Every structure is written in structure tokens, then in C-alpha cells.
């Protein structure tokens, strides 16, 4: 897909759409050719300048706030293992999918392999590039929707809302998949608008769009909703003229869309033993925390008054759509009207609906509906702990149809412009002009306010609702304005001490964090039986794993990279995104470290360790752990494939005593029952 702005975009997408050109009112003089050419040049220059200005502002704002989050460094640990030949895993020898976006992991891996540059700089460059391109494609798609530069002056509007939000600029370079998600949405939007307006659908372009939409689950699991709806539109719309029979054409649509995601899904279930990433298990993505979700929504909407520009742009979009509909027949594919009229009853309604599916209005409904449903889903699961991050794709979906707004000058109506409204005349054109212009000015003014607004002032203090400004949190905790490299996080509490304590324990140990930022609790490995393995048990997986060699195993109590923790039950009142917390006693036993005093830290109980060892012997738990730890033979792969959904639902109790009871085992710390008399 070319990034250049083709002449059919800037000179009027209405020629491609096949929509009839509006005729001049009777008795009205034709505009002079030089006036038309002058307006065309002005409109084209304004649109290209608007794209350049918006992209520059977004790039500059993102660069000013550049950083890589701790969760972004998690992705790089997997990339390191890929480059080392250990596979797409977080810890060598344990098949765990610790990254939510499969596509993001492999994109970073590809460019890291291609450039052989430092991973942090590779991911920084990719993230910034995709973020800026997302804004460009959003504007190109909206320009086509409104008829191109030949119809009106196209000015940035909805894109100003997105780039003005501080979280949008924060996560443009964070190393997370946010950049890829909005890029995928923007290109899908652009492609769907082109398809809905094309007089003749080219098979190559059509199936490229189908393939791209099918990548949705690999971009991010919840994007499957958007991709599935887009594919349903492409599947149900009238089949373009080809040599293939309709049923064969639609079968080919299914095959092209499902080729990569279905193949990867089968491979994932056999390799990891789960039907979705382990992060979805760790965060119980199917659970419900409605109250927390509404708190998360207002945490973004409230401080910036985000509802205000969205409402203003909605009104402006409706006015612009009505104006365009009144001036010319609605954009639609050129289909045989006689054939449509011949159909009556329910078959006629189905036919007319399928025809409507290939229209710009349907594409707009797709994006607005997807944004709404994704918002409801995010509210249901409770949102996230990162301010605004998980609602950015929803905001992006909602602004796509009004990424740019068409301003049709009253002078056009006076001179008989192509989109003059015959019925309402100059007065109607003036009214629409005022509304759209006011919306543009108001949105720009709001953007200046929002861009300089600080929504969270808690700094390094986590608020009662569990939501933090993630970038500021790490900037203040590391002392670096732009924490990008792994060593920048060495100044985060405990990390420098972790590296020192690993070096000082050559015989291997399990590191547990202590209240002191300068020391760790070390649980020694049994010598010589246990070898020299080092294991770090800590919540912040990214900064720890990127500052140690790949032979140091890094696991967490929440379970992002640790199956034993991810399969525990969710804490009812836990902090959102951190509401699983495995006791360290399990880690001591599971890693095979010494579980007796005085080698074990004082706060750990030998009784709990004994119970944890018994609980770990539960056959179902052993089967779960074998799915990711046992050697990957064909029999193991086949067994994982068949049991993946059962493994995903399996849960253990984080209290060893209760887990023993759940599994029906005998508690070795309890006296045996008295024999019956």
C-alpha cells in the first residue's frame, strides 16, 4: 500500500466512487475555469499541509515524551530468546506466551534481525513510525469519505483530538503494541473506504484487504471484533464481477482471511497449551469488574473533558453528511438498479442490505460500532492500571470518520460550485459552513487545552483506584527523563541490587524482593544437586529480565510469565491489572530451592512450604505445568492442542492448604484421622 497521496485522492475521490456528479442549478452560471483551478490548488495544498502539520505535531509530541515502558521491555526479552534460538518464549525451557500481541513481537524481531541494532532503539523507531503513519492513513481514509479535495477544503479535526491526548503521545513510543493497533485500524479504515467507493473492485486489492482484516487476532485479541465485522461485510456484500462463481469467491474470502490466524492458532495451542496468550489468563480477560471499568473510563474522559470534542465532532459529522447527501446522491456501488427493484419481500430486503454493506455509510457504522462495543468490553473487564492506554483504540475508532472535516465555502454556492444545495440554496450552505467551521475551531481550541493538561498528579504514589500515569511513574522512579535503555532502569529501586546479588551468589539462588531497596532475600539452591540456576521472583518483569542474561529465569507473582501464578483465582478487591498474587512459598518449592530455615527467609513458613509441595503434586496441576515445561514432542503438541481450552479454565487456590483440599490430597502437616472405634 503506497504512502503517497495519489491524484485521485486530492482531486476528488468521487470519480472513483462512481457517484453521479451533481449538476448545476438551472439558470446559474458556470464558475470560471481559473476559479475552479484556484480552489482545487488551494484545497489540495491545505489537505497536504494539514497531513504534514498533524504528523509533525504528533511525532514531535511523542518524541518529547519518548520512553519504553517496563511492559515494553517484556516484549524485548521474548525477542532476545527468539534471536538466541530459544523460540518465542520469555524463559528458555518454559513455553509461555508473555506478550499479548503476536504480530508486534514478530515485527520487532524481524527489524531487530534485519538491522542488528540495539533492541530498544529498534522498537522506539518502529513505534514512532507506525504511530505517525496511523494518523496519516486516518486522514486519507476520511478524505475519501468526504469526496476528496475536489469537493471541499479538508481540515484536520478528529486527529487533533487523538494527538492532543497526553496518553496518546505517551504510548506512541512506549514499546507496547498500541502503535500497531491504531496503525492496523487506520489502514483497515482506509482500505474499507476505498472498497466501498470503488466502481470496479480489483481482486488483488480486495483480497489484500481481506488478508489484512484477518490479521486482527494477531494484532491484539480484542481487535478480532473489528476484523470479524469487516470480514463479514466483505463476505456478505455483492460479489464483484469475476470469473469465479459466487460460492467459490466467498470460500476464497474465508480461506485468505483465515490462512495466517488459524494456522497460528493451531500452532499456539499445540506449542503453548493455551488458546490465547498467557497474559489473558493472568488478567482473567473474561472476568467482569464493571464498577472499576467506569472509574477507568472517567479517569480518561473527565480530566480532559473528552466528551466535549467528541460531541461537537458528531454534530459536525452529521451536518456534513446531510449536506453531502442533499447535494448529490449517496455514495454507493454502481449496481443494477433494475435488478434490485425486481426483488421484493424478504429476499429484496436482504439484497438491499447486502448492497448497503458496500457503502461508505456501512464503513462508518463499522468503525463507530466497533469503538462503542470495544468501550463496553473494556468497562466490563475493569479497564487497566495505565491511565488511558486501553481506551486509546476506542477513541481512535470514534474519530476516524471525522479525522478531517470538509468545509464547503459559501462562495462555492454563490458561484454554482459542484456541491451547491439546490433545495435550500445559499442559506443552507451558509448554515452548514458555520457549524463545521465552528467545530473545527472549537476542536483546535480544546486540543490546546488538553495537550497541556495533567490528569494525574500523584507522581510515584499509586492512587486508591489503582490507576497511574505510567510514564511519569517510571520517570520519577528511575530519575531519567527518557527511560529507554534497559540500564536506565538500573536506577529503579532494587534493580541494581538484584544484579549485584546475582553476581555474589555463583551457586544459584531464588531472589525475593525485600522492604529494603538495596538488598534482596536469597533462597539458596541445593548444592550440588540443584545446579547453579538463578531465579528472580518480582512483579516488574521487563526491567529485571532485560538486565540479566537469558539463563537467569525471571518469574512474577501475577503470572504474566509464570503459569503457576496465572492460573490462580483473581483477587476480588485487588488492584486492576495486578489482582493475582502468588505467595513466594510456591516459588521456593517449584524452583527446587532450599525450603528450610535458616536458609529460607524468616517470613516464610516451613509448614506452608511442605503444603505447597504436596499441592504441587496434584495430577491436574502437574498436567498443566507439563504443557509448558515438558519436551515438545509430537505427542506433547497433540495433547496440548486437545487440552488447550481445559488448561485455560484451570485454576488453583493460592493458599496451599486450601489447594490440597480442592485437589483431594492429604495434608502432611495435619495429624491423621483417628481410627474408628
C-alpha positions as CSV (number, residue, x, y, z in Angstrom):
1,X,0.0,0.0,0.0
2,X,1.5,3.2,-1.1
3,X,2.0,6.1,1.3
4,X,1.9,8.7,-1.4
5,X,-1.2,10.9,-1.8
6,X,-2.4,9.9,-5.3
7,X,-4.1,12.4,-7.6
8,X,-7.5,10.7,-7.3
9,X,-7.4,11.4,-3.6
10,X,-6.5,15.0,-3.7
11,X,-8.6,15.8,-6.8
12,X,-11.7,14.1,-5.8
13,X,-12.5,10.5,-4.7
14,X,-15.9,10.9,-6.2
15,X,-14.6,9.9,-9.6
16,X,-13.5,6.5,-8.2
17,X,-16.7,6.0,-6.2
18,X,-18.8,6.2,-9.3
19,X,-21.3,8.6,-7.7
20,X,-23.1,10.8,-10.1
21,X,-21.7,14.3,-10.3
22,X,-24.1,16.9,-9.1
23,X,-25.5,19.2,-11.8
24,X,-25.6,22.9,-11.6
25,X,-29.0,24.5,-10.8
26,X,-30.9,25.9,-13.7
27,X,-30.2,29.5,-14.5
28,X,-26.9,29.5,-12.6
29,X,-23.8,30.5,-14.4
30,X,-20.9,28.1,-14.5
31,X,-17.9,29.1,-12.4
32,X,-14.9,30.3,-14.4
33,X,-12.2,27.7,-15.1
34,X,-9.5,29.7,-13.4
35,X,-11.7,30.0,-10.2
36,X,-12.1,26.2,-10.2
37,X,-8.4,25.6,-10.7
38,X,-7.5,28.1,-8.0
39,X,-9.9,26.4,-5.5
40,X,-8.5,23.0,-6.4
41,X,-4.9,24.1,-5.8
42,X,-5.9,25.7,-2.5
43,X,-7.8,22.7,-1.3
44,X,-5.0,20.3,-2.3
45,X,-2.4,22.4,-0.6
46,X,-4.5,22.7,2.5
47,X,-5.0,19.0,2.8
48,X,-1.4,18.0,2.2
49,X,-0.3,20.7,4.6
50,X,-2.8,19.5,7.2
51,X,-1.4,16.0,7.0
52,X,2.2,17.2,7.2
53,X,1.4,19.5,10.1
54,X,-0.6,16.9,12.1
55,X,2.0,14.2,11.5
56,X,4.8,16.6,12.6
57,X,3.0,17.7,15.7
58,X,2.3,14.1,16.7
59,X,5.8,13.0,16.0
60,X,7.2,15.9,18.0
61,X,4.9,15.4,20.9
62,X,5.7,11.7,21.0
63,X,9.4,12.3,20.8
64,X,9.2,14.8,23.6
65,X,7.7,12.1,25.8
66,X,9.7,9.2,24.4
67,X,10.3,6.2,26.7
68,X,9.9,2.5,26.8
69,X,7.7,1.0,29.5
70,X,8.6,-1.9,31.7
71,X,5.9,-3.9,29.9
72,X,7.5,-2.9,26.6
73,X,10.8,-4.4,27.8
74,X,8.9,-7.7,28.3
75,X,8.5,-7.9,24.6
76,X,12.2,-7.4,24.1
77,X,13.0,-10.4,26.4
78,X,11.0,-12.6,24.1
79,X,12.8,-11.1,21.1
80,X,16.1,-11.9,22.7
81,X,15.1,-15.5,23.1
82,X,14.0,-15.7,19.5
83,X,17.3,-14.3,18.3
84,X,19.1,-16.8,20.6
85,X,17.2,-19.7,19.1
86,X,15.1,-20.5,22.2
87,X,11.8,-19.8,20.5
88,X,9.1,-17.2,21.2
89,X,9.3,-17.7,25.0
90,X,10.0,-15.5,28.0
91,X,12.2,-18.0,29.8
92,X,14.2,-20.6,27.9
93,X,12.8,-24.1,28.6
94,X,9.3,-22.9,29.5
95,X,6.8,-22.2,26.7
96,X,4.9,-19.2,27.9
97,X,3.4,-16.5,25.6
98,X,4.1,-13.5,27.7
99,X,3.2,-10.9,25.0
100,X,-0.4,-10.1,24.1
101,X,0.3,-9.0,20.5
102,X,1.8,-11.8,18.5
103,X,2.2,-9.5,15.4
104,X,4.1,-6.9,17.5
105,X,6.6,-9.5,18.8
106,X,7.5,-10.7,15.4
107,X,7.6,-7.3,13.8
108,X,10.1,-6.2,16.4
109,X,12.0,-9.5,15.9
110,X,12.1,-9.0,12.1
111,X,13.5,-5.5,12.2
112,X,15.9,-6.4,15.0
113,X,17.3,-9.3,12.9
114,X,17.4,-7.1,9.8
115,X,19.2,-4.1,11.4
116,X,21.2,-5.9,14.1
117,X,20.7,-2.6,16.1
118,X,20.1,-2.3,19.8
119,X,16.6,-3.6,20.6
120,X,15.4,-0.6,22.5
121,X,16.3,1.7,19.6
122,X,14.7,-0.6,17.1
123,X,11.4,-0.7,19.0
124,X,11.5,3.0,19.5
125,X,11.8,3.7,15.8
126,X,9.1,1.2,14.8
127,X,6.7,2.5,17.4
128,X,7.1,6.1,16.4
129,X,6.8,5.4,12.7
130,X,3.7,3.3,13.0
131,X,2.0,5.9,15.3
132,X,2.6,8.7,12.8
133,X,1.5,6.6,9.8
134,X,-1.7,5.7,11.7
135,X,-2.6,9.4,11.7
136,X,-1.8,9.8,8.1
137,X,-3.9,6.8,6.9
138,X,-6.8,8.0,9.2
139,X,-6.8,11.4,7.4
140,X,-6.5,9.8,3.9
141,X,-9.5,7.5,4.6
142,X,-11.6,10.4,5.9
143,X,-10.7,12.5,2.9
144,X,-12.0,9.8,0.6
145,X,-15.1,9.5,2.7
146,X,-15.9,13.2,2.2
147,X,-15.2,13.2,-1.5
148,X,-11.6,14.3,-1.8
149,X,-10.1,17.8,-2.1
150,X,-12.1,18.5,-5.3
151,X,-15.3,18.8,-3.2
152,X,-14.3,21.0,-0.2
153,X,-11.5,22.2,2.0
154,X,-10.4,19.3,4.2
155,X,-9.1,20.3,7.6
156,X,-7.7,18.2,10.4
157,X,-10.4,17.7,13.1
158,X,-10.7,14.2,14.8
159,X,-7.0,13.6,14.5
160,X,-6.4,16.7,16.7
161,X,-8.5,15.1,19.4
162,X,-6.3,12.0,19.4
163,X,-2.9,13.6,19.2
164,X,-3.8,16.1,21.9
165,X,-4.4,13.4,24.5
166,X,-1.3,13.0,26.6
167,X,-1.7,9.2,26.9
168,X,-1.8,9.0,23.1
169,X,1.6,10.7,22.9
170,X,2.9,8.6,25.8
171,X,2.1,5.3,24.2
172,X,3.3,6.3,20.8
173,X,6.8,5.2,21.7
174,X,6.3,3.0,24.8
175,X,7.4,-0.2,23.2
176,X,3.9,-1.6,23.6
177,X,1.6,-2.6,20.8
178,X,-0.6,0.5,21.0
179,X,1.1,1.9,17.9
180,X,0.4,-1.3,15.9
181,X,-3.2,-1.4,16.9
182,X,-4.0,2.2,15.7
183,X,-2.0,1.6,12.6
184,X,-3.9,-1.5,11.8
185,X,-7.2,0.3,12.5
186,X,-6.2,3.2,10.2
187,X,-5.1,1.1,7.3
188,X,-8.2,-1.1,7.6
189,X,-10.4,2.1,7.6
190,X,-8.6,3.5,4.6
191,X,-8.9,0.2,2.7
192,X,-12.6,-0.3,3.6
193,X,-13.5,3.2,2.4
194,X,-11.7,2.7,-0.9
195,X,-13.5,-0.6,-1.4
196,X,-16.9,0.9,-0.6
197,X,-16.4,3.7,-3.2
198,X,-14.7,1.7,-6.0
199,X,-16.8,1.3,-9.2
200,X,-14.7,-1.7,-10.1
201,X,-13.3,-3.9,-7.4
202,X,-9.9,-5.3,-8.3
203,X,-9.4,-8.9,-7.0
204,X,-5.8,-8.3,-5.9
205,X,-6.7,-5.2,-3.8
206,X,-9.8,-6.9,-2.5
207,X,-8.0,-10.0,-1.2
208,X,-5.2,-7.9,0.2
209,X,-7.8,-6.1,2.3
210,X,-9.3,-9.5,3.3
211,X,-5.9,-10.8,4.3
212,X,-5.2,-7.6,6.3
213,X,-8.5,-7.7,8.1
214,X,-7.9,-11.3,9.0
215,X,-4.7,-10.4,10.9
216,X,-6.9,-8.8,13.7
217,X,-6.4,-11.5,16.4
218,X,-2.7,-11.4,15.9
219,X,-2.6,-7.6,16.3
220,X,-4.4,-7.9,19.6
221,X,-7.1,-10.4,20.7
222,X,-9.9,-7.9,21.2
223,X,-9.3,-6.5,17.7
224,X,-10.9,-9.7,16.5
225,X,-14.2,-8.0,16.9
226,X,-13.3,-5.3,14.4
227,X,-11.7,-7.7,12.0
228,X,-14.6,-10.1,12.1
229,X,-17.2,-7.4,11.4
230,X,-15.1,-6.1,8.5
231,X,-14.7,-9.6,7.1
232,X,-18.4,-10.2,7.4
233,X,-19.1,-7.0,5.4
234,X,-16.7,-8.1,2.7
235,X,-18.2,-11.6,2.7
236,X,-21.8,-10.6,2.5
237,X,-21.5,-7.7,0.1
238,X,-22.4,-8.4,-3.6
239,X,-19.7,-10.4,-5.3
240,X,-17.7,-8.3,-7.8
241,X,-17.6,-9.4,-11.4
242,X,-15.1,-12.2,-11.7
243,X,-14.7,-15.5,-13.5
244,X,-15.3,-17.3,-10.2
245,X,-18.7,-18.5,-9.1
246,X,-20.1,-16.6,-6.1
247,X,-19.8,-19.5,-3.7
248,X,-16.2,-20.1,-4.8
249,X,-15.4,-16.5,-4.4
250,X,-16.8,-16.4,-0.9
251,X,-14.9,-19.6,0.0
252,X,-11.7,-17.9,-1.2
253,X,-12.5,-15.0,1.1
254,X,-12.7,-17.3,4.1
255,X,-9.5,-19.1,3.1
256,X,-7.5,-15.9,2.6
257,X,-8.8,-14.3,5.8
258,X,-8.1,-17.4,8.0
259,X,-4.9,-18.6,6.5
260,X,-2.5,-17.0,8.9
261,X,-4.6,-16.6,12.1
262,X,-6.0,-20.1,12.0
263,X,-2.6,-21.6,11.3
264,X,-1.1,-19.7,14.1
265,X,-3.9,-20.6,16.5
266,X,-3.4,-24.3,15.9
267,X,0.3,-23.9,16.4
268,X,-0.2,-21.8,19.5
269,X,-2.5,-24.3,21.1
270,X,0.0,-27.1,20.5
271,X,3.1,-25.1,21.5
272,X,1.8,-23.2,24.5
273,X,-1.1,-25.3,25.5
274,X,-3.5,-22.3,25.6
275,X,-6.0,-20.9,23.1
276,X,-4.8,-17.3,23.8
277,X,-1.8,-15.6,25.3
278,X,-0.9,-16.3,28.9
279,X,-1.5,-12.6,29.7
280,X,-5.2,-13.1,29.1
281,X,-5.2,-15.9,31.7
282,X,-3.2,-13.8,34.1
283,X,-5.6,-10.9,33.9
284,X,-8.8,-13.0,33.5
285,X,-9.8,-11.1,30.4
286,X,-13.2,-12.8,30.5
287,X,-14.0,-11.6,34.0
288,X,-16.2,-8.7,35.0
289,X,-15.4,-5.6,37.1
290,X,-18.0,-3.1,35.9
291,X,-17.5,-0.5,38.7
292,X,-13.8,-0.3,38.2
293,X,-14.3,-0.1,34.4
294,X,-16.5,3.0,34.8
295,X,-13.8,4.5,37.0
296,X,-11.2,3.8,34.3
297,X,-13.4,5.4,31.7
298,X,-14.0,8.6,33.6
299,X,-10.3,8.7,34.5
300,X,-9.7,9.4,30.8
301,X,-12.8,11.3,29.8
302,X,-13.2,13.5,32.9
303,X,-9.9,15.4,33.2
304,X,-9.7,16.3,29.5
305,X,-13.4,16.9,29.0
306,X,-13.1,14.4,26.2
307,X,-16.8,14.1,25.7
308,X,-17.0,17.7,24.6
309,X,-14.9,17.4,21.3
310,X,-16.5,14.1,20.5
311,X,-20.0,15.5,20.8
312,X,-19.0,18.6,18.7
313,X,-17.5,16.4,16.0
314,X,-20.5,14.1,16.0
315,X,-22.7,17.1,15.2
316,X,-20.3,18.4,12.6
317,X,-20.1,15.0,11.0
318,X,-23.9,14.6,10.8
319,X,-24.3,18.1,9.3
320,X,-21.6,17.4,6.7
321,X,-23.2,14.1,5.8
322,X,-26.6,15.7,5.4
323,X,-25.1,18.5,3.3
324,X,-23.3,16.0,1.0
325,X,-26.4,13.8,0.7
326,X,-28.6,16.8,-0.2
327,X,-26.1,18.0,-2.8
328,X,-25.5,14.6,-4.6
329,X,-26.9,11.1,-4.4
330,X,-25.5,9.0,-1.6
331,X,-22.3,7.2,-2.5
332,X,-22.9,3.6,-3.3
333,X,-21.5,1.0,-5.6
334,X,-22.8,1.0,-9.2
335,X,-25.2,-1.9,-9.2
336,X,-28.0,-2.7,-11.5
337,X,-31.0,-0.8,-10.1
338,X,-33.4,-2.8,-12.2
339,X,-32.1,-6.0,-10.7
340,X,-32.6,-4.6,-7.2
341,X,-36.1,-3.3,-7.9
342,X,-37.1,-6.7,-9.2
343,X,-36.6,-8.2,-5.8
344,X,-39.4,-8.0,-3.3
345,X,-40.2,-9.4,0.1
346,X,-37.6,-10.7,2.5
347,X,-35.2,-11.5,-0.4
348,X,-35.4,-8.0,-1.6
349,X,-34.6,-6.7,1.9
350,X,-31.6,-9.0,2.2
351,X,-30.4,-7.9,-1.2
352,X,-30.8,-4.2,-0.4
353,X,-28.9,-4.8,2.9
354,X,-26.1,-6.6,1.1
355,X,-25.9,-3.6,-1.3
356,X,-25.8,-1.2,1.6
357,X,-22.9,-3.1,3.2
358,X,-20.7,-1.9,0.3
359,X,-21.2,1.8,1.1
360,X,-19.3,4.5,3.0
361,X,-22.2,4.7,5.5
362,X,-21.7,1.0,6.4
363,X,-17.9,1.5,6.8
364,X,-18.6,4.5,9.1
365,X,-21.1,2.3,11.1
366,X,-18.4,-0.4,11.3
367,X,-15.9,1.9,13.0
368,X,-18.3,3.7,15.2
369,X,-20.0,0.5,16.3
370,X,-16.6,-1.2,16.9
371,X,-15.5,1.8,19.0
372,X,-18.6,1.6,21.1
373,X,-18.5,-2.2,21.6
374,X,-14.8,-2.2,22.5
375,X,-15.5,0.5,25.1
376,X,-18.2,-1.6,26.7
377,X,-15.9,-4.6,26.8
378,X,-13.1,-2.5,28.4
379,X,-15.5,-1.3,31.0
380,X,-16.7,-4.8,31.7
381,X,-13.2,-6.2,32.4
382,X,-12.4,-3.2,34.6
383,X,-10.1,-1.2,32.3
384,X,-6.4,-1.1,33.2
385,X,-3.9,0.4,35.6
386,X,-2.2,2.5,32.9
387,X,-4.0,5.9,32.5
388,X,-5.9,5.9,29.3
389,X,-3.9,3.2,27.5
390,X,-6.6,0.6,26.9
391,X,-9.1,3.2,25.7
392,X,-6.9,4.7,23.0
393,X,-8.0,2.3,20.2
394,X,-11.7,3.1,21.1
395,X,-11.1,6.8,20.8
396,X,-9.2,6.3,17.5
397,X,-12.2,4.3,16.1
398,X,-14.6,7.0,17.0
399,X,-12.6,9.8,15.4
400,X,-11.9,8.0,12.1
401,X,-14.9,9.3,10.2
402,X,-14.2,12.9,11.2
403,X,-10.4,12.6,11.1
404,X,-10.7,15.5,8.7
405,X,-13.8,17.7,8.1
406,X,-15.0,19.2,4.8
407,X,-15.5,22.9,4.8
408,X,-17.6,23.9,1.8
409,X,-17.3,27.6,1.3
410,X,-20.4,29.8,0.8
411,X,-18.7,31.3,-2.2
412,X,-18.9,28.0,-3.9
413,X,-22.7,28.1,-3.6
414,X,-22.8,31.7,-5.0
415,X,-20.7,30.7,-8.0
416,X,-22.5,27.4,-8.6
417,X,-20.0,25.1,-7.0
418,X,-20.3,21.4,-7.6
419,X,-21.9,20.7,-4.2
420,X,-24.3,23.6,-4.0
421,X,-27.6,22.6,-2.4
422,X,-30.4,23.2,-4.8
423,X,-33.2,23.0,-2.4
424,X,-32.0,25.1,0.5
425,X,-29.7,27.3,-1.6
426,X,-27.2,29.8,-0.1
427,X,-28.8,29.9,3.3
428,X,-28.5,26.2,3.9
429,X,-24.9,26.2,2.7
430,X,-24.0,29.1,5.0
431,X,-25.5,27.3,8.0
432,X,-23.6,24.2,7.4
433,X,-20.4,26.2,6.8
434,X,-20.8,27.9,10.1
435,X,-21.4,24.7,12.0
436,X,-18.4,22.8,10.5
437,X,-16.1,25.8,10.8
438,X,-17.1,26.3,14.5
439,X,-16.5,22.6,15.1
440,X,-13.0,22.8,13.6
441,X,-12.1,26.0,15.6
442,X,-13.6,24.5,18.8
443,X,-11.7,21.2,18.4
444,X,-8.5,23.0,17.8
445,X,-9.0,25.2,20.9
446,X,-9.9,22.1,23.0
447,X,-6.7,20.4,21.7
448,X,-4.6,23.2,23.1
449,X,-6.3,22.8,26.5
450,X,-6.0,19.0,26.6
451,X,-2.4,18.9,25.4
452,X,-1.3,20.8,28.4
453,X,-3.5,19.1,30.9
454,X,-2.0,16.8,33.6
455,X,-4.7,14.3,34.6
456,X,-2.8,12.5,37.3
457,X,-0.6,14.4,39.8
458,X,0.1,11.6,42.2
459,X,3.7,11.0,40.9
460,X,5.0,7.8,42.2
461,X,2.1,7.3,44.6
462,X,-0.4,4.7,43.3
463,X,-3.9,6.2,43.9
464,X,-6.7,4.3,45.6
465,X,-8.3,3.4,42.2
466,X,-5.0,1.7,41.2
467,X,-4.5,3.9,38.1
468,X,-1.2,5.7,37.5
469,X,0.4,7.8,34.9
470,X,2.8,5.0,33.9
471,X,5.4,7.2,32.1
472,X,5.7,9.8,34.9
473,X,5.8,7.0,37.5
474,X,8.9,5.5,35.8
475,X,10.5,8.8,35.0
476,X,10.4,9.8,38.7
477,X,11.4,6.3,40.0
478,X,14.4,6.0,37.7
479,X,15.5,9.6,37.6
480,X,15.7,9.6,33.8
481,X,13.6,11.9,31.7
482,X,13.5,9.3,29.0
483,X,13.9,5.8,30.3
484,X,14.6,3.8,27.1
485,X,17.5,1.5,27.6
486,X,17.5,-1.4,30.0
487,X,20.3,0.2,32.0
488,X,18.1,3.3,32.5
489,X,16.0,1.1,34.7
490,X,19.0,0.0,36.8
491,X,18.2,3.1,38.9
492,X,14.8,1.8,39.7
493,X,14.6,0.6,43.3
494,X,16.1,-2.9,43.8
495,X,17.3,-3.5,40.2
496,X,21.0,-2.6,40.7
497,X,21.0,-4.6,43.9
498,X,19.5,-7.5,42.0
499,X,22.4,-7.6,39.5
500,X,24.9,-7.4,42.4
501,X,23.3,-10.2,44.4
502,X,23.1,-12.5,41.4
503,X,26.9,-11.9,40.8
504,X,27.5,-12.6,44.5
505,X,25.7,-15.9,44.6
506,X,27.6,-18.1,42.0
507,X,26.0,-21.3,43.3
508,X,22.5,-20.2,42.3
509,X,19.6,-18.8,44.3
510,X,16.0,-17.6,44.2
511,X,15.8,-13.8,44.7
512,X,12.8,-12.4,46.6
513,X,12.3,-8.7,47.0
514,X,12.8,-7.2,50.5
515,X,11.5,-4.0,52.0
516,X,15.0,-2.6,51.6
517,X,15.7,-1.2,48.1
518,X,19.4,-2.2,48.5
519,X,19.1,-5.9,49.2
520,X,17.2,-9.0,48.2
521,X,16.3,-12.1,50.2
522,X,18.3,-15.0,48.7
523,X,17.0,-18.6,48.9
524,X,20.0,-20.8,48.0
525,X,19.9,-23.6,45.6
526,X,20.8,-27.1,47.0
527,X,24.4,-27.8,46.1
528,X,25.5,-29.9,44.3
529,X,22.1,-31.3,43.3
530,X,20.4,-28.1,42.3
531,X,23.0,-26.8,39.9
532,X,23.6,-23.0,39.6
533,X,20.3,-21.6,38.4
534,X,19.3,-18.1,39.4
535,X,15.6,-17.2,39.5
536,X,14.2,-13.7,40.2
537,X,10.6,-13.6,41.6
538,X,9.5,-10.0,41.0
539,X,6.5,-8.1,39.6
540,X,8.4,-5.8,37.2
541,X,9.3,-8.4,34.5
542,X,10.7,-6.1,31.9
543,X,13.4,-4.2,33.7
544,X,14.5,-7.3,35.6
545,X,14.7,-9.7,32.6
546,X,16.5,-7.1,30.3
547,X,19.2,-6.6,32.9
548,X,20.1,-10.2,33.4
549,X,21.4,-12.9,31.0
550,X,18.9,-15.3,29.3
551,X,20.0,-18.1,31.6
552,X,18.5,-16.3,34.6
553,X,14.9,-17.3,34.9
554,X,12.5,-14.4,35.7
555,X,9.0,-15.1,37.1
556,X,6.3,-13.0,38.6
557,X,3.6,-13.4,41.3
558,X,0.9,-12.1,38.9
559,X,1.6,-14.7,36.3
560,X,2.4,-12.8,33.1
561,X,5.3,-15.1,32.6
562,X,4.6,-17.7,35.3
563,X,1.8,-20.3,34.6
564,X,1.6,-21.4,38.2
565,X,0.6,-17.8,39.2
566,X,-1.5,-17.0,36.2
567,X,-3.8,-20.0,36.9
568,X,-4.7,-18.8,40.5
569,X,-8.0,-17.2,41.2
570,X,-8.4,-13.4,40.8
571,X,-8.5,-11.4,44.0
572,X,-11.9,-9.7,44.3
573,X,-10.5,-6.4,45.7
574,X,-7.1,-6.5,44.1
575,X,-5.6,-3.6,42.1
576,X,-6.7,-3.7,38.5
577,X,-4.2,-5.4,36.3
578,X,-2.4,-6.8,39.4
579,X,-5.2,-8.8,41.0
580,X,-3.3,-12.1,41.2
581,X,-0.6,-12.6,43.8
582,X,1.1,-16.0,44.3
583,X,2.8,-16.5,47.6
584,X,6.6,-16.9,47.4
585,X,6.4,-20.2,49.2
586,X,5.1,-21.8,45.9
587,X,8.1,-20.3,44.0
588,X,10.6,-21.7,46.6
589,X,9.2,-25.2,46.2
590,X,8.6,-25.0,42.4
591,X,12.1,-23.9,41.7
592,X,13.6,-26.5,43.9
593,X,15.4,-24.2,46.3
594,X,16.2,-25.0,50.0
595,X,12.9,-24.6,51.9
596,X,14.2,-25.0,55.4
597,X,15.3,-22.5,58.0
598,X,17.8,-20.9,58.5
599,X,18.4,-20.8,54.7
600,X,14.9,-19.7,53.9
601,X,14.0,-16.1,54.7
602,X,12.5,-15.6,58.2
603,X,9.0,-14.6,56.9
604,X,8.4,-17.9,55.1
605,X,6.8,-20.8,56.9
606,X,8.2,-24.3,56.6
607,X,4.7,-25.6,57.1
608,X,3.5,-23.7,54.1
609,X,6.4,-25.0,52.0
610,X,5.5,-28.5,52.9
611,X,1.9,-27.9,52.0
612,X,2.9,-26.3,48.7
613,X,5.0,-29.3,47.8
614,X,2.0,-31.6,48.3
615,X,-0.3,-29.2,46.5
616,X,2.0,-29.2,43.5
617,X,1.7,-33.0,43.3
618,X,-1.9,-32.6,42.2
619,X,-2.2,-34.5,38.9
620,X,-4.2,-31.7,37.2
621,X,-1.6,-29.2,38.2
622,X,1.2,-31.4,37.1
623,X,-0.5,-31.8,33.7
624,X,-0.8,-28.0,33.4
625,X,2.8,-27.4,34.1
626,X,3.9,-30.2,31.8
627,X,2.1,-28.5,28.9
628,X,4.7,-25.7,29.0
629,X,7.7,-27.5,30.6
630,X,7.8,-31.0,29.1
631,X,9.9,-31.5,26.0
632,X,7.9,-30.6,22.9
633,X,7.4,-34.0,21.1
634,X,4.6,-34.6,18.7
635,X,2.6,-36.4,21.3
636,X,3.0,-33.4,23.7
637,X,2.0,-31.0,20.9
638,X,-1.1,-33.1,20.1
639,X,-2.0,-33.4,23.8
640,X,-1.7,-29.6,24.3
641,X,-3.8,-29.0,21.2
642,X,-6.6,-31.2,22.5
643,X,-6.5,-29.9,26.1
644,X,-5.8,-26.2,25.5
645,X,-9.2,-24.9,26.4
646,X,-9.3,-27.1,29.6
647,X,-5.9,-25.7,30.6
648,X,-7.1,-22.2,30.1
649,X,-10.0,-22.7,32.5
650,X,-8.0,-24.5,35.2
651,X,-7.5,-22.6,38.4
652,X,-5.7,-23.4,41.7
653,X,-6.0,-21.8,45.1
654,X,-3.1,-19.7,46.1
655,X,-3.3,-20.9,49.7
656,X,-1.6,-24.3,49.8
657,X,-3.8,-25.7,52.5
658,X,-7.0,-24.9,50.5
659,X,-5.4,-26.2,47.3
660,X,-4.7,-29.5,49.0
661,X,-8.4,-29.7,49.9
662,X,-9.5,-28.7,46.4
663,X,-7.5,-31.4,44.8
664,X,-8.5,-34.1,47.4
665,X,-5.0,-34.7,48.7
666,X,-3.8,-35.5,52.2
667,X,-2.3,-32.6,54.2
668,X,1.1,-33.8,55.6
669,X,1.0,-31.2,58.3
670,X,-2.2,-32.4,59.8
671,X,-2.4,-35.4,62.1
672,X,-4.0,-38.5,60.5
673,X,-7.6,-39.0,61.5
674,X,-8.2,-41.3,64.4
675,X,-9.2,-44.8,63.5
676,X,-12.8,-45.7,64.1
677,X,-13.6,-47.4,67.3
